[in-house]
């Protein structure tokens, strides 16, 4: 995986809305806070556009994100909020400039579309973290926002939490992937589908019927996305709904029963998702997961900050050496045949 360059004071941060619409009063506190931390904020030309539930028509939202991806001065693109709509523009985006000059993509919820698509196709780290909509107008911005900015500036997060009920002890090492469960489910079978093999999967969700949680988990299981995991992290499963005839199990029980046959560690109760303590996760970064009876820990490993072109260059010299070696063998063979 490629780690985008970390931010430093004076860098530019872009804010765009790829999904549900936002109002200036909801985003301006975040703009002021980023600026107070020494950064320059650029907002999308159509940030406050409105089209039904969306932050403007698909083409306007796409154009805003495309401009931020292509602008080499913008070092992080922070999505204003989630909701629904990112999937409507993902296939119309050109990531060629982003691949040449990677930058941080930040957000959660519906932004899972971008996280999954980028890691699947381009191998570039992204940041699952709080968004401008969550930053209050008054008082402290809160630890999730502070931690998000520290990650963008190069901090390797490490967490120690009390494991929730149904956690499974064990140790795992793998790349952290995932995001919102409903979005991951909706991406199944598409070009943005998540790759979970040998990875640590993170899931969270909000405002879903319990039977739908069961259906989505069964989809992950039947599609082979659960049996090859290195480990599983479950964040907030918030404000779940039930039918008149109760489903009979809560979200954590449903998830636990779905993965009970597997032997990897499972950490419930991780502080990320649609909750107040929505701590950042470096998606695409390798991490160590340890779960025991009394403590669950997640420690991210040092980053690889070579650019995409730099990684290709690092492969170039060995390739030249190998080709040269075989060319020499061929020459010796030809000389040998000529002397016979």
QUINOR-V594915 format. One record per backbone hydrogen bond with DSSP energy under -1.0 kcal/mol. NH is the residue of the N-H (numbers start at 1). CO is the residue of the C=O. If there is no record, write none. Layout:
NH_CO, NH_CO
This chain:
2_123, 3_304, 7_152, 10_38, 11_8, 13_40, 14_76, 15_42, 16_78, 20_82, 21_53, 26_23, 28_24, 31_27, 32_28, 33_29, 34_30, 35_31, 36_32, 37_33, 38_35, 39_34, 40_11, 42_13, 44_15, 47_44, 49_46, 51_54, 54_51, 55_19, 56_54, 61_57, 62_58, 63_59, 64_60, 65_61, 66_62, 67_63, 68_64, 69_65, 70_66, 71_67, 74_71, 75_12, 77_104, 78_14, 79_106, 80_16, 88_85, 89_86, 90_86, 92_89, 93_90, 99_95, 100_96, 101_97, 104_75, 106_77, 107_127, 111_108, 112_109, 113_110, 115_111, 116_112, 117_113, 118_114, 119_115, 120_116, 121_117, 122_118, 125_2, 126_283, 127_105, 128_281, 133_80, 134_131, 135_132, 146_142, 147_143, 148_144, 149_145, 150_146, 151_147, 152_148, 153_149, 154_151, 155_150, 159_298, 161_296, 164_268, 167_164, 168_266, 170_291, 172_289, 174_287, 176_285, 177_200, 179_202, 181_204, 184_180, 185_181, 186_182, 187_183, 188_185, 190_187, 193_190, 198_228, 199_196, 200_175, 201_231, 202_177, 203_233, 204_179, 205_236, 207_238, 210_241, 213_209, 214_210, 215_211, 216_212, 217_213, 218_214, 219_215, 220_216, 221_217, 222_218, 223_219, 224_221, 225_220, 230_199, 231_199, 232_265, 233_201, 234_267, 235_203, 236_272, 238_205, 241_208, 254_250, 255_251, 256_252, 257_253, 258_254, 259_255, 262_259, 266_168, 267_232, 270_234, 272_270, 275_273, 278_276, 279_271, 279_277, 281_128, 283_126, 283_281, 284_176, 285_282, 287_174, 288_299, 289_172, 290_297, 291_170, 292_295, 296_161, 297_290, 298_159, 299_288, 300_157, 301_286, 311_307, 312_308, 313_309, 314_310, 315_311, 317_313, 319_315, 320_316, 321_317, 322_318, 323_319, 324_320, 325_321, 326_322, 327_323, 328_324, 329_325, 330_326, 331_327, 332_328, 333_329, 334_330, 335_331, 336_332, 337_333, 338_334, 339_335
